[in-house]
Amino acid sequence: MYRTEAFTENRSGALVYMTAPGLAARHAFTTRYGGVSEGIYASLNLSMTVGDDPGLVSENCRILRSALGIPDGKLVFSRQVHGRTVRICTSSDACPTMADVPYEADGIVTAERGLALMIFSADCTPILISDPATGAVGAVHAGWRGTVADIAGEAVLTMSGAFGSRPSDLRAAIGPCISACCFETGPEVPEAVRSVLGPDAEEYIRPAGREGKSYVDLKGVNRALLIRAGLRPDMIYVSDECTVCRCDKYWSHRATGGRRGSQASVIICG
């Protein structure tokens, strides 16, 4: 069994965000706290695609950018589709809002200094990757479909090919997401995990006590895939928080029945 860790809670005014131990680049895993959105989106919703007022979402993004020191024109989003596409990004990929993004990618990577990468989640697994040797960084949105498609490994491969990153140099943080305690699924998810991990999959699957149902540990699966891609096990930091159990602190699609905002995971190329 692998070790999970308590990430550090940081505050900037009302804004609350988490950081992982050992990750070389400036980064943040946001919470629900510190924004201006209202109603079911209160208060730090960072998604333009869930029905929130665009002006409030823009202000939430400004609050986050200010706290992390990200200037205008230096924040890159992606239009996420639960796939395995990883895009190499530059400042030319920056858009004013998520709604304006013209491309689809669930992983984004860059070696452009000062450029910030942002992905969105509300139970799916966020993964941030940094390379202390080259300064390159990556941000990955891994829903269960992206997880079993090995988008984590694809991001490592892309960083290696594009920037010369050595997998053994990379550090990765797996942020707050739905954990094995709450991710009850039908048979399709365990079957897909077995297809990608083979016999090693059984460590991350356990019966749920109802016919045809299982609990699946997506944090563990993504960690295993990062190790298979060449990362050192001790350089992968896994949050001990579950977004469903802590739906007071994090957005959770499952806990709210879809009536929710989204948090963001951000990493800045240094």
MARMAR-146337 format. One record per residue (C-alpha): residue in one letter; residue number from 0; chain; x, y, z. Coordinates in nm, 2 decimals. Layout:
R; A; NUM; A; X; Y; Z
...
***
This chain:
R; M; 0; A; 0.00; 0.00; 0.00
R; Y; 1; A; 0.13; 0.35; -0.09
R; R; 2; A; 0.14; 0.65; 0.14
R; T; 3; A; -0.09; 0.95; 0.12
R; E; 4; A; 0.01; 1.28; 0.26
R; A; 5; A; -0.15; 1.59; 0.41
R; F; 6; A; -0.10; 1.87; 0.17
R; T; 7; A; -0.03; 2.22; 0.31
R; E; 8; A; -0.32; 2.46; 0.34
R; N; 9; A; -0.23; 2.81; 0.22
R; R; 10; A; -0.43; 3.14; 0.26
R; S; 11; A; -0.42; 3.46; 0.06
R; G; 12; A; -0.69; 3.68; 0.20
R; A; 13; A; -1.01; 3.47; 0.18
R; L; 14; A; -0.86; 3.24; -0.08
R; V; 15; A; -0.76; 2.89; 0.04
R; Y; 16; A; -0.56; 2.65; -0.17
R; M; 17; A; -0.34; 2.34; -0.11
R; T; 18; A; 0.02; 2.27; -0.21
R; A; 19; A; 0.20; 1.94; -0.22
R; P; 20; A; 0.53; 1.87; -0.04
R; G; 21; A; 0.83; 1.83; -0.27
R; L; 22; A; 0.69; 1.97; -0.59
R; A; 23; A; 0.95; 2.20; -0.74
R; A; 24; A; 0.73; 2.45; -0.92
R; R; 25; A; 0.49; 2.70; -0.79
R; H; 26; A; 0.15; 2.54; -0.79
R; A; 27; A; -0.20; 2.53; -0.63
R; F; 28; A; -0.49; 2.29; -0.58
R; T; 29; A; -0.79; 2.52; -0.51
R; T; 30; A; -1.07; 2.47; -0.27
R; R; 31; A; -1.43; 2.61; -0.27
R; Y; 32; A; -1.31; 2.90; -0.05
R; G; 33; A; -1.22; 3.25; -0.13
R; G; 34; A; -1.43; 3.36; -0.43
R; V; 35; A; -1.73; 3.57; -0.52
R; S; 36; A; -1.97; 3.33; -0.68
R; E; 37; A; -2.31; 3.28; -0.53
R; G; 38; A; -2.58; 3.01; -0.47
R; I; 39; A; -2.47; 2.66; -0.56
R; Y; 40; A; -2.15; 2.80; -0.69
R; A; 41; A; -2.04; 2.97; -0.37
R; S; 42; A; -1.78; 3.08; -0.36
R; L; 43; A; -1.46; 2.99; -0.56
R; N; 44; A; -1.60; 2.83; -0.88
R; L; 45; A; -1.34; 2.85; -1.16
R; S; 46; A; -1.54; 2.69; -1.44
R; M; 47; A; -1.72; 2.88; -1.72
R; T; 48; A; -1.91; 2.57; -1.83
R; V; 49; A; -2.13; 2.49; -1.53
R; G; 50; A; -2.38; 2.77; -1.55
R; D; 51; A; -2.22; 3.03; -1.32
R; D; 52; A; -2.22; 3.40; -1.40
R; P; 53; A; -1.92; 3.46; -1.63
R; G; 54; A; -1.83; 3.79; -1.46
R; L; 55; A; -1.81; 3.62; -1.12
R; V; 56; A; -1.60; 3.34; -1.26
R; S; 57; A; -1.36; 3.59; -1.42
R; E; 58; A; -1.33; 3.76; -1.09
R; N; 59; A; -1.26; 3.43; -0.92
R; C; 60; A; -0.99; 3.36; -1.17
R; R; 61; A; -0.84; 3.71; -1.11
R; I; 62; A; -0.83; 3.65; -0.74
R; L; 63; A; -0.64; 3.32; -0.80
R; R; 64; A; -0.40; 3.48; -1.05
R; S; 65; A; -0.33; 3.76; -0.81
R; A; 66; A; -0.25; 3.53; -0.53
R; L; 67; A; -0.01; 3.32; -0.75
R; G; 68; A; 0.14; 3.61; -0.93
R; I; 69; A; 0.02; 3.51; -1.28
R; P; 70; A; 0.01; 3.81; -1.52
R; D; 71; A; -0.25; 3.86; -1.80
R; G; 72; A; -0.18; 3.64; -2.10
R; K; 73; A; 0.01; 3.38; -1.91
R; L; 74; A; -0.26; 3.14; -1.81
R; V; 75; A; -0.35; 2.84; -2.03
R; F; 76; A; -0.67; 2.63; -2.00
R; S; 77; A; -0.78; 2.33; -2.19
R; R; 78; A; -1.12; 2.21; -2.31
R; Q; 79; A; -1.14; 1.87; -2.13
R; V; 80; A; -1.31; 1.57; -2.28
R; H; 81; A; -1.19; 1.28; -2.07
R; G; 82; A; -0.94; 1.17; -2.33
R; R; 83; A; -0.56; 1.12; -2.34
R; T; 84; A; -0.45; 1.41; -2.57
R; V; 85; A; -0.16; 1.60; -2.42
R; R; 86; A; -0.09; 1.95; -2.58
R; I; 87; A; 0.24; 2.13; -2.58
R; C; 88; A; 0.16; 2.49; -2.49
R; T; 89; A; 0.31; 2.84; -2.53
R; S; 90; A; 0.17; 3.18; -2.46
R; S; 91; A; -0.01; 3.17; -2.79
R; D; 92; A; -0.25; 2.91; -2.63
R; A; 93; A; -0.36; 3.15; -2.36
R; C; 94; A; -0.73; 3.25; -2.38
R; P; 95; A; -0.93; 3.50; -2.18
R; T; 96; A; -1.17; 3.24; -2.05
R; M; 97; A; -1.23; 2.86; -2.06
R; A; 98; A; -1.52; 2.92; -2.29
R; D; 99; A; -1.29; 3.06; -2.56
R; V; 100; A; -1.05; 2.76; -2.58
R; P; 101; A; -1.05; 2.63; -2.93
R; Y; 102; A; -0.87; 2.29; -2.87
R; E; 103; A; -0.94; 1.98; -2.67
R; A; 104; A; -0.68; 1.83; -2.44
R; D; 105; A; -0.69; 1.67; -2.10
R; G; 106; A; -0.32; 1.72; -2.05
R; I; 107; A; -0.11; 2.03; -2.11
R; V; 108; A; 0.26; 2.08; -2.08
R; T; 109; A; 0.51; 2.36; -2.13
R; A; 110; A; 0.87; 2.47; -2.09
R; E; 111; A; 0.79; 2.84; -2.14
R; R; 112; A; 0.90; 3.03; -1.83
R; G; 113; A; 0.63; 3.22; -1.65
R; L; 114; A; 0.35; 3.03; -1.82
R; A; 115; A; 0.08; 2.89; -1.60
R; L; 116; A; -0.12; 2.57; -1.68
R; M; 117; A; -0.47; 2.52; -1.53
R; I; 118; A; -0.69; 2.21; -1.54
R; F; 119; A; -1.04; 2.17; -1.38
R; S; 120; A; -1.19; 1.90; -1.17
R; A; 121; A; -1.48; 1.81; -0.93
R; D; 122; A; -1.40; 1.45; -0.84
R; C; 123; A; -1.16; 1.36; -1.13
R; T; 124; A; -0.80; 1.32; -1.05
R; P; 125; A; -0.58; 1.63; -1.10
R; I; 126; A; -0.21; 1.56; -1.15
R; L; 127; A; 0.06; 1.83; -1.16
R; I; 128; A; 0.41; 1.74; -1.28
R; S; 129; A; 0.74; 1.94; -1.25
R; D; 130; A; 1.09; 1.88; -1.38
R; P; 131; A; 1.35; 2.05; -1.15
R; A; 132; A; 1.62; 1.99; -1.41
R; T; 133; A; 1.46; 2.16; -1.71
R; G; 134; A; 1.19; 2.37; -1.54
R; A; 135; A; 0.92; 2.21; -1.76
R; V; 136; A; 0.58; 2.15; -1.61
R; G; 137; A; 0.26; 1.96; -1.69
R; A; 138; A; -0.11; 1.95; -1.57
R; V; 139; A; -0.33; 1.65; -1.62
R; H; 140; A; -0.71; 1.60; -1.58
R; A; 141; A; -0.76; 1.22; -1.53
R; G; 142; A; -1.12; 1.11; -1.51
R; W; 143; A; -1.15; 0.73; -1.49
R; R; 144; A; -1.15; 0.71; -1.87
R; G; 145; A; -0.84; 0.92; -1.90
R; T; 146; A; -0.68; 0.73; -1.62
R; V; 147; A; -0.72; 0.39; -1.79
R; A; 148; A; -0.61; 0.55; -2.12
R; D; 149; A; -0.29; 0.63; -1.93
R; I; 150; A; -0.29; 1.00; -1.98
R; A; 151; A; -0.05; 1.03; -1.69
R; G; 152; A; 0.21; 0.82; -1.88
R; E; 153; A; 0.13; 1.01; -2.20
R; A; 154; A; 0.21; 1.34; -2.03
R; V; 155; A; 0.55; 1.20; -1.91
R; L; 156; A; 0.62; 1.08; -2.26
R; T; 157; A; 0.54; 1.41; -2.41
R; M; 158; A; 0.76; 1.60; -2.16
R; S; 159; A; 1.04; 1.36; -2.24
R; G; 160; A; 1.01; 1.40; -2.61
R; A; 161; A; 0.94; 1.78; -2.63
R; F; 162; A; 1.17; 1.91; -2.35
R; G; 163; A; 1.42; 1.64; -2.28
R; S; 164; A; 1.28; 1.56; -1.94
R; R; 165; A; 1.41; 1.24; -1.78
R; P; 166; A; 1.12; 1.06; -1.61
R; S; 167; A; 1.35; 0.98; -1.31
R; D; 168; A; 1.39; 1.36; -1.25
R; L; 169; A; 1.02; 1.43; -1.25
R; R; 170; A; 0.81; 1.50; -0.95
R; A; 171; A; 0.43; 1.46; -0.95
R; A; 172; A; 0.15; 1.56; -0.71
R; I; 173; A; -0.19; 1.38; -0.72
R; G; 174; A; -0.43; 1.63; -0.58
R; P; 175; A; -0.77; 1.60; -0.39
R; C; 176; A; -1.02; 1.39; -0.58
R; I; 177; A; -1.27; 1.11; -0.53
R; S; 178; A; -1.09; 0.84; -0.33
R; A; 179; A; -1.14; 0.46; -0.31
R; C; 180; A; -1.37; 0.51; -0.01
R; C; 181; A; -1.63; 0.68; -0.23
R; F; 182; A; -1.57; 0.57; -0.60
R; E; 183; A; -1.82; 0.29; -0.63
R; T; 184; A; -1.85; 0.18; -0.99
R; G; 185; A; -2.00; -0.08; -1.22
R; P; 186; A; -1.79; -0.35; -1.38
R; E; 187; A; -1.66; -0.14; -1.66
R; V; 188; A; -1.41; 0.05; -1.45
R; P; 189; A; -1.24; -0.25; -1.28
R; E; 190; A; -1.23; -0.42; -1.62
R; A; 191; A; -1.06; -0.12; -1.78
R; V; 192; A; -0.81; -0.09; -1.48
R; R; 193; A; -0.73; -0.46; -1.53
R; S; 194; A; -0.67; -0.40; -1.90
R; V; 195; A; -0.41; -0.13; -1.83
R; L; 196; A; -0.24; -0.27; -1.52
R; G; 197; A; -0.28; -0.65; -1.56
R; P; 198; A; -0.24; -0.84; -1.23
R; D; 199; A; -0.12; -0.53; -1.05
R; A; 200; A; -0.47; -0.39; -1.08
R; E; 201; A; -0.61; -0.60; -0.79
R; E; 202; A; -0.44; -0.38; -0.54
R; Y; 203; A; -0.67; -0.09; -0.64
R; I; 204; A; -1.00; -0.27; -0.66
R; R; 205; A; -1.22; -0.41; -0.39
R; P; 206; A; -1.58; -0.54; -0.37
R; A; 207; A; -1.84; -0.29; -0.27
R; G; 208; A; -2.08; -0.54; -0.12
R; R; 209; A; -2.34; -0.50; -0.39
R; E; 210; A; -2.36; -0.73; -0.69
R; G; 211; A; -2.16; -0.60; -0.98
R; K; 212; A; -2.02; -0.31; -0.78
R; S; 213; A; -1.66; -0.23; -0.68
R; Y; 214; A; -1.46; 0.05; -0.52
R; V; 215; A; -1.17; 0.17; -0.73
R; D; 216; A; -0.87; 0.37; -0.62
R; L; 217; A; -0.79; 0.61; -0.90
R; K; 218; A; -0.52; 0.78; -0.70
R; G; 219; A; -0.34; 0.45; -0.67
R; V; 220; A; -0.39; 0.36; -1.04
R; N; 221; A; -0.25; 0.69; -1.16
R; R; 222; A; 0.04; 0.66; -0.92
R; A; 223; A; 0.12; 0.31; -1.05
R; L; 224; A; 0.10; 0.44; -1.41
R; L; 225; A; 0.34; 0.73; -1.33
R; I; 226; A; 0.58; 0.47; -1.18
R; R; 227; A; 0.55; 0.26; -1.49
R; A; 228; A; 0.64; 0.58; -1.69
R; G; 229; A; 0.96; 0.61; -1.50
R; L; 230; A; 0.89; 0.83; -1.20
R; R; 231; A; 1.05; 0.74; -0.87
R; P; 232; A; 0.79; 0.62; -0.62
R; D; 233; A; 0.92; 0.86; -0.35
R; M; 234; A; 0.88; 1.16; -0.59
R; I; 235; A; 0.50; 1.11; -0.63
R; Y; 236; A; 0.30; 1.29; -0.36
R; V; 237; A; -0.06; 1.18; -0.31
R; S; 238; A; -0.32; 1.39; -0.13
R; D; 239; A; -0.50; 1.22; 0.16
R; E; 240; A; -0.82; 1.41; 0.10
R; C; 241; A; -1.14; 1.28; -0.08
R; T; 242; A; -1.35; 1.54; -0.26
R; V; 243; A; -1.67; 1.35; -0.17
R; C; 244; A; -1.59; 1.31; 0.20
R; R; 245; A; -1.48; 1.67; 0.21
R; C; 246; A; -1.75; 1.82; -0.02
R; D; 247; A; -1.77; 2.11; 0.23
R; K; 248; A; -1.42; 2.21; 0.12
R; Y; 249; A; -1.40; 2.08; -0.24
R; W; 250; A; -1.64; 2.06; -0.53
R; S; 251; A; -1.77; 1.71; -0.58
R; H; 252; A; -1.99; 1.61; -0.88
R; R; 253; A; -2.10; 1.30; -0.71
R; A; 254; A; -2.18; 1.45; -0.37
R; T; 255; A; -2.39; 1.73; -0.53
R; G; 256; A; -2.56; 1.54; -0.81
R; G; 257; A; -2.39; 1.77; -1.06
R; R; 258; A; -2.51; 2.10; -0.90
R; R; 259; A; -2.16; 2.24; -0.84
R; G; 260; A; -1.87; 2.45; -0.95
R; S; 261; A; -1.52; 2.33; -1.02
R; Q; 262; A; -1.18; 2.37; -0.86
R; A; 263; A; -0.86; 2.42; -1.05
R; S; 264; A; -0.51; 2.28; -1.03
R; V; 265; A; -0.24; 2.52; -1.14
R; I; 266; A; 0.13; 2.49; -1.20
R; I; 267; A; 0.37; 2.76; -1.32
R; C; 268; A; 0.67; 2.70; -1.53
R; G; 269; A; 0.98; 2.84; -1.35
***
